[in-house]
Amino acid sequence: MEQLPKRSTKSIQNANETSIYTLLVIGIVVSIVGVYLRFAGDSTTLSIVSWAILFAGAFICFKAVFKILGA
């Protein structure tokens, strides 16, 4: 069986950067805090703040994923 040479393209190098995965973990933690606050109380203000935190965390995660994809 013939082995293909290993390719090290720019997109693969970008996908292996630790800063991207650090950003992804930060986004996940922020989202988890938003979800926790969503169920922590029954206040309208707390609910709005928790939704904002949740969407901020999701935005951070999307930013990291699109960096991995190279878009």
N, C-alpha and C positions, 0 to 999 in steps of 0.2 A: 504494500500500500504506500502510495506516494504522500510524503508529508509536505504540507504547504509552508512556506516561510512565514515566520511571525511578522505581523505588520504592526507598526507603531505609528499610527496616524495621529494627527493633531487632535481629533475628536476623542480618541482613546486616551490620550494623555490628559485632556481636559476632564474626562469622566473619572479619572483616577486621582484627581486633586483632593486632598483632605479638606480644603476650605469649603468645597461644595457640600461634602457630607456633614461638616460641622454646621453649616447653614441649614441643612435639612433637619438635623437634630434639634437645633434651636427653634425652627418652625414647628416641629412636632411638640416640643415642650410648651411653647406658647399656646398652641391649639388645645393641648390637654388642660392647661390652666383655664382657658376659655370655657371648655366643656364642664370643668369642675365648678366654676363660678355660675354656670347656667343652672345647675341643679343645687347650688348651695343655699340659695334663698328664694323668696317669692316676692321680690321687689321689682317694680318696673324698671327702675334705674339700674339695678344690678343686672337685670336681664339684658338691657340695651348695651351696657358696658361689656358683658360677657360675650354677646354676639359680635361686638366690634373686635374684641381680643381674638375670638375664634377666627374671624375672617382675616385678621392681620396675620395670624399663624398660618392659615391656609395660603395666603398670598406669598409668604416667605417660602413655604414648601414648593409652591408652583414655580417661584423664581429659581430655586435650586434645581428642580427637575428640568426646567427649560435650559439651564446652564449645562446640565449633563447631556441633554439631547443636542446641544449646540445650536439651538434656535435663537 
